[in-house]
Amino acid sequence: MEGSPYGMEYSDRNQKTKCCSTSLKIFIGALAFCYFSKSLTGFYTKSTITQIERRFEIPSSTVGIIDGSFEMGNILVITLVSYVGAKFHRPKIIGAGVLLMGIGTLLMASPHFIMGRYRYGTAATHTNDAGNFTVISTCSSDSQETLQKPYSGCQQEESGRSPLWVMVLLGNAMRGIGEASIVPLGMSFIDDYARPENSAFYIGCLNTLGVIGPIFGFMLGSLCANLYVDIDSVFQASVTITPQDSRWVGAWWLGYVVSGLLTLLAAFPLWFFPRALPENSQISELNHPPQQHKTIPSLTEIVKGATSVPGVALGIFLSGLMMKRFKWDLLTSARVNLYAGVAMLFLAVPFFALSCGNLEVAGVTVPYQGSKEVQGVISDVLPSCNDDCGCPDIHWDPVCGENGVTYISPCHAGCSSTQGAGRNMTFHDCRCIQSWGLSVGNSSAVLGQCSRDPKCNRMFYIYLGLQSLAFFVYSLGTVPYFTLSLRIVDPELKSISVGMLLFTVRVLGGIPAPIYFGSLIDSTCLKWGRTKSCGRGACRIYDIETFRFLFQGLTIGLRVLAYSLLWIATIEIQRKMKSDKQLSRDTELQKCPSNDPEHEETIK
């Protein structure tokens, strides 16, 4: 048998099948590394958004534009890459895209090495970085004399808002352009050379491995956020603010250097894969009809970043496993996706009830003693206990009084004397704290905001638990969601189908969402910081109650709209499948002999 032509043909075919399977698994591993690096950088960007906002003194709406630049770059090329790229060397095109992502990531870190050191006004130092005006930190005779002079803190010749944030935007856009090749070309390449029953499972494994990236992304973001921005040039011990301070800026740039180098490394293996894998006869017959052979298609902080990710990974893995085990068709895949989304919608409803109270800031969220109500920051932060101190309203240097209330600055607390230096500085004889009924000996304050109510931590952990469950349920529909985009079109259109799907997601969600969510967040700001030119800087404190209702309400509203459209699509798929089934029956009945009632009944 082995010596016969048939045996030789069988052996050769078996060898090709094994070679195809091995090469495909190696490709999946290399692609998974790309998924890991791109998701690490993406989620690191999400975790460092506030650091970028504070470092460049820009509002949340501008940060939303930076975040959305990834999607903007992506949609510029994704349809072209999806369609044209499928006709060429797909692994090398993916490798070129990953290389571009690495370069863009390193570009995002470059402003740190161009800008000067980060400066923040604080009561621990009595002059600003230019040394040309005195910061009024306490209520003293010096401050009353300064009141008689025009406030010279605003610097017209130097804009406090650095324009270098544009480089971060351009780097993120380059990441989006590079990412356009990974998903559509990678998924179509896998689906072309994997057995039909294994394709969904491989895609599920690929996405599961890619979900590990956010874990490390959030961990890296947490680590960098607790390192001072100028750690490469300033001693950490000399910094007088802590990571809990709204003026704190972490080493946001460091994570981009790490992830950028990792992304460059991920691009390397893809350049060594062939344009096409050895043909598997069973795969070829199913996925490549004869007419298509004319062309070859080518810790606590860590828990806060990482809690939801395992649930997502498990959900994606199980969805791929169930598709392989139960062989779901198009209709079942659509229904599972719909049910998972609706279930997540109901699980998100309790988020409205999980809340923490606003931080008690005198004149902003709570009144000074004797004030009837909070009427506004500018009008209410200068009550009788500090109205003769000349406190500048643009200053933000919070202190925590012994009454448990945060004050905008020692001056706003009516403090007239200090002891100590640096982080250990304390302020005494604070008249506004005394107005709460405290004795003179208990009217001191320390640098920094007061701690929140301990029950906020409990609420936060409950929120994380519910969010993890919701993400797990939603992730059960992830693989069916992508499988739909591959199965509803002809085999040669797989790449363009996934590309159009991602294009639509980015146009309708990825680009506008960060912008209008950023504007929504800005609308809840209670106290804005100021740049050196006295322009509006980053927000220092938000109205948490309003924030929660607006954010969750808009999110749920968008989900209801999305799942309504998915329900309509599911009905259309069901109608189409019934129509095709009826057409198939009619065709068989026409072929059936009229005198063979048993065969006719079997078809029915």
N, C-alpha and C positions, 0 to 999 in steps of 0.2 A: 504493500500500500504506500509506504514511504517513498519507494522508488518510482512510483507512477506519477505522471504529470498532475493528476488530481491531488495526490499527497503533497507534492511540492507546492502546488498552488495553495493548498490549505495551510501548510506551514508558513508560507510567505504572508498569507493574509493574517494569520494569528500573530506573527511577528510585528506586522504593521499596527495591529490593534493594540498590542502591548506598548509599542513605541508611542503611539498617539495618546494613550492613557497616561503614560509617564510624563510626556512632554506637556500635556494639558495640565496635569497637577502641579508641575513646576511653574507653569505660566500663572496658574491661580495663586500660588504662593507669592510670586513676584508682584502680581497685581494686588494681592492683599496687603503687601508692604506699602504699595502706593496708596491704597485706601487708608491705611494706618497713618501714614505721614500727612496726607491731605486733611484727614479728619482731626488729627492732633493740632495742626495749625489753625484749622477753622474754629475749633472749640477753644483753643487758646486765645484766638482773637475775640471770641465772645466774652471770655473771662477777664480780658484786659481792657475792655471798652471803657470802663470808668477811669482807668489809669490814663488812657489816651485823652479822654475828655478833660481831665484835670491838668495834664501836662501841657496841652496846647490851649487851654482855657477856651474851650468851644462848647456850645450847648449840645444837648442830646440829639437834636434834629440834625446837626452837622455830623455828629458821630454816626447817625443813621445812614447818612450819605456815604461815609467811609465804609460802613459795613455792607451797604448795598452795592458798592463798586465791584465786589466780587461777582455778583450776579450780572452787573452791567457788562463787564468784560466777557463773561461767559456767553451771554446771548448774542454777542457780536459775531461769534464764530461757530457756535455749537451746531447749527443746522448745516453749515458748510462742511465742518469737520465730520459730522455724522454721515453725510451723504458721500462726499468725495473721499474721505478717509477710508471708508469700507472697500474702496476699489484699489487701495494701495497696501503698503506694508503696515498693517495695523499695530503690531508690537512696537515698531520704531516710532510711529506717530505718537503712540501713547508715551513712549520714553521721552520724546521731544517735549511733549506737553508737561510731563513731570519735571523735566529740567527747567522749563520756563517758570513753573510754580516755585521751584527752589530759588531761582534768581529774584523773583518777585517778593518772596518772603524775606530774603536778606535786604532787599530795598526798603521794606517796611521798617527795618531796624535802623537804617542809616541816619534818620534825623537826629538820633541821640548823639551821634558822633560829630554832628555839625552844630547843634545848639549849644549854648552855654549851660552852666549849672542851673538847676532848678532853684528858684528863690521863692520864699514864702514869708509873709509878714507875721511876726510873732512877738509877744510881750517879753520873751526871753532875750531878744536883741532889740535895742532901741533905735537903730537906724536901718534903713532899707539897703538893698544891694548897691544903689548908686551913692548912698550916704549924703543925700542933699535935703532930707527933711526928717523931722522927728515923728515917730509913730506914737500917737497918743494912746498909751496903753492903760493908764490908771487915772483916776480922778484926783488931780493935784493942782497946785497953783500954776505950774508950768503949762498945763493944758488950757487954763483960762487965758493966759497971755497969748498962747498960740491961736486962740479963737479970734482975737482981734485982727489976725492976718489972714489973707486969702489962703485957703488950703492948697498947697503946692504939690500934693502927692501925685496928681495926674500928669503923666509925661506925654506931651504932644509929639515929641520927636521920636519916641519909641513906642511902637504898638505892643501892647501886652500880649496880643494873640499872635503866636508864631504862624507864618504861612506854610511852614514845613510839613504841616499835616497833609498837604497835597501829595507829598512823597509817599506817605502811608496809603493814601487813596490809590495812587498809581500802582504801587506794589501789590495791593489787594486786587486791583483790576487785572494785573498780569497773572495772578494766581487763578482768577476766573477763566482767563483765556486758556491757560495751560490745562485746567481741569476739564475743559470741554471734551477732550479726547478720551478720558479715562473710562467713564461710565458707559457711553453708548458703544464705543469700539470694543471695550473689554467684555461687556456682557454679550455682544453679538458674536465675538470670537469664541467665547466659552460655549454659547448655545449652538454654534456651528459644528463643534468637534466633540461635544459631549452627547452621550445617549440621552434621548428625550426624557427618560425617567430619572436621569441624574442631573439634568440641567438645572432644575429648580433647587435641588439640594446643594449643588455647587455654588449657585448664586447666593443661597442662604448662608452657606459657610463663609463666602467671600464678605458678605455684609456683616456677619457676626465678627469676623476678625477685624473688619474696619471699625466696628463699634468700640474696640479696645482703645482706639486712638483718642476718643474723648476722655477716657479715664486719665490717660497720661497728659492730655491737654489741660484738663482742669487741675491736675496735680501740679503740673509745671506752672500754670497760672497762679495757683495758690502760693507756691514757693516764691515766684518772682514778685508777687504782690506784697510779700512781707519783707522784701529786700528794698532798701531805699534806691530811688531812681539813679542817683549818682554814686552807687556803690563802688564804681571803678575809680572814683576820684575823691570821695569824701568818707571819713570815718563814720560808721553807723552811730557810734556813741555820741557824736557831736550834734546829731539831729534831735531837735527838741519836740518834734511831733511823733505820734505813734500811728500805726496802720489804721487805728480806729478813727483818726481825725479825718474830716472831710477834705483837708488840704493835702493829705498824704498822697504821694505818687510813688508807686512801686517801680521796680526795674522792668518795665513793660517791654523794653527792647531786647532783653536777654533771652526770652523765650523764642523770639523770632530768629535770633542767631542759631539757637539750638535746633529748632524745627526746620530752618532753611537748609542747614548742612545735612540733616537727616533726609530731607526731600531730595537733595542732589544725589545722595547715596542710593535712594530708592529708584532713581531713573536709570542707574547703570546697568542692571541685569537685563532690562527690556530690549536693549540694543543687540542682544545676542540670540534672540529667538528668530526662527525662520518666518517667512511670510505666511506659510500655510503648514499645518501639521500633516503627518502621513494620514492618508484617507482610511477611515474605518468604514468598511463596506455597509454595515448596518446603519451607520449614521448618514453615510452618503445617500443611500436609497431614500431615507426619510426626509432629510433636510435639504438635499440637493437633487431636485428632479433633473432628468436628462437634459432638458432644454436650458438648464442653468449652468452646464459644464463648459459653455463657450468661453466664459471668463471666470477666473478664480477670485472670489471676493476677499479682498484683503481686510489719717487722723481727723479731728473735727473739720478742719478746713478741707481735708481730702474727702471726707464723707460728704460735705456740701458739693464738691465737684463730681463726685463719683457714685452717688447713691442711685440715681436713676439709670445709669449706663448698664449695669448688669441685667436689669430687667429688660432693657431694649435688646441686648445681645441674646438673652435667652429666648425672647419672643421671636426674633428673626430666625434663630436656629431652629426652633420648633416649627415655625411656619414652613421652612424649607423641608424639614423632615416629614411633616404631615403631607405636603404635596407629593413627595416621593412615595410615601407609604400608601396613600389613598388615591393617588393619581387624579387629582381634581381637574375637572374640565374648566372651560372659560366661565360658565355660569356659576359654578361652585366657587371659583376664585373671586369673582366679583361679589358674590354674596358674603364670603368670609371677610373681604375687605370692608364691605359696608357694615356688617355686624360689629367688627372690631372698632370701627370709627364711632358708631353710635354708642357702643358700650363706654368708650373713652369719654364721650360727651357727657354721659350721666355721671361718670366718676369725677368729672371736673366741677360739677355743680357745688359740692361741699367747700370748694376753695373760697367761695364768697363768705363763708362763716369763719374762716381761719384768719385771724387778724391780730396785729399788735398795735398798741396805741402809739400815737405820734410821740417823738422825743419831746420832753417838756423844755422848751426854749422860751425864756421870758420875752414877752413882746412879739413872739412869732406864733407859738402854738398855745401858750398859756399867758394870762395877763400878769403884769407886775402886781404886787400886793396893793390893793386899793383901786386898781383899774377894774371897771365894770366888765369889759370884754376886749378881745383882741380886735383892733380896728385896722391893723396893717403894720407892716414892719417899720416903715419910716415914721409914722405918726405915733406909734405906741412904744418904741424902744427908748424913748427919752421921757420917762415920767419924772415926778418930782424928786425922786431919790438920786437922779443923775443928770437932771436938766441943766445944771451949772458946770458940767464937766467938759462939755464940748466934744462929745464922742462922735467920730465920723461914722456915718451910717454904712459906708462902703467897706468898713473894716470887718473882718471875720477872724477872730482869734478866741474861740470858745473856752470858757472856764466853767468848772462845775462847783457850785456853791454847796455849803454844808446843808442847805435845805433841800438838796436833791434836784435843783433846777439848773439848767444850763443857761449861761448868759453869753451874748454875742462876743463880748470881750470883757476884760477886767474893768475897763472904763464904764461899760454899760451896767456892770454890777455895782458901780459906785465905790470900787476899792481905791484906797488912798496910799497904801504902803505895800512893800514887797519884802520877801525874804528868800534867800537861796538863789540858785541860778540854773539855767538849762531846764531839763525836764522836772527837776525838783523844786522849781520856783513856786512859791505860794503867795497869795494875795490876802491882805488883812484889812480890817476896818471897812468892810463892804456894806455901804448904807442900804443898798437894795436888798441884800440878804437879811439885814437887821429888820427891815420892814415886814418880814414874815413872822416877826415875834421872837426871833432868836436873840440871845444875849450878845453883847459885844464880843465876848470870848469865843462865840460860835459863829462868827460872821466872816469866815475866811473862804477862800476858793482855791482850787488847783487847776493847772493847765489841762485842757482836754474836755470833751463832752462827758456828761454823766452816763453811767451804765443804764441800759434798758431794764425793764421789768423782767425778772427771771422767767416768767410764764411765756415770754416771747420765744425762748428757746424751745419750750415744749410745743408750742404752736408750730414752730418751724419744723421740728422733727415729724410731727403729724402730717404736715404738708408734704414733706419729702416722702413719707411712706405712701400716701395716697397718689402722689405724682409717679412714684415708681410702679405702682400697680396699674395706673392709667397708661403709662408708656409701655408696659409689658403687654397689656391687652391690645393696644393700638399696633404694636410691632408684629402681632400675629398676622396682620394683613399686609405686611411689607412685601414679602416675596410674591404672594399672589398679585399684588399691585404691579410689580415689575414684569411678572410673567404675562399679564394681560397685554402689556405693550409689545411683547415679543410674539404673541400667538395670534393677535387679531390682524396681522398683516402678512403679506407674502414673505418668504424667507429672505429674499434679497433686500427687503425694506426694513429689516430688524433694526439696524443701526439708526436709520433716519427716524424710525418710530420712537425709539428711546430718546433720540436727540430732540425731537419735537415735544415729547413729554417734558423733558427737562427745560426746554425753552419756554414752554407755557408756564411751568412752575415758577421760573425765575421772573418772567415778565409780569405775572399776576401776583406773585407772592414775594419772591426774593428781593426785587428792587424796591417796590413801593412800601412794603411792610416795615423795614427799619426806619424809613423816613416818617411815615405817619404814626408809627408807634413812638418814635423819638419826639415828635411834636406833641403827642399825647402826654408823654412823660414830662416834657417841659412845662405843659400847662398846669401841672400839679406842684411846681416848684414854689416854695415859700420864701426862700432867701437865696438870692443870686450872689455869686462872688463877683469881684471886679478885677479887670485887667489893670495894668499900669497906666493905661491911657483912660481909665475910668469907664471903659466899655463893659458890657455884660460878659462875664466869664462863665465858669462852670457853676452848676447849682450846688448849694451847700446842704440844703435840707428840703425834703419833699413832704407833702401831705399824704401820709401813707394810706389813710382811709379812702380818699378820693382816687389815689393811684390804684388801689386794689379793685375797686368797682369798675373803673374805666378800663383797666387792662384786661381783667377777666371777662367783662361784658363784651368787649370788642372781639376777644379771642373766641368766645363761644358763639357769637353771632356769625363770624366767618366760618366756623366749623359747621354750623347748621346749614349755611348756604352750600358749602362744599359737599356735604353728605346728601343734600337734596339733589344735587346734580349727579352724584354717584348712584343714587337710587334710580334716577331716570335712565342712566346708562345701563344699569343692571336689568331693568325692564326691557330695554331695547335688545340687549344680548339674549335674553330669554325668548323674545319674540323671533329674533333671527334664527336661533337654534331650532325652534319649533317649525319655522318655515322651511329650513333646510332638511329637517327630518321628514316633513310631509312630502317635500319634493323627492327625496330619496325613495320613500315608499311608493309614490306614484310611478317613478321610473322602474322600480322592481316589478310592480304590478303589470306594467306594459310588457315587460319581458316574460312574465309568467304565462304559461299556456292556459287558455280559457277553460280547458277540461281538467285542470288540476286544482280543485277547490282546497285540498289540504295544504298545498304549498302557498296558495293565496292567503289562507287563514294564518299561516305561520308568519308571513311578512307583516300582516296587520298586528 
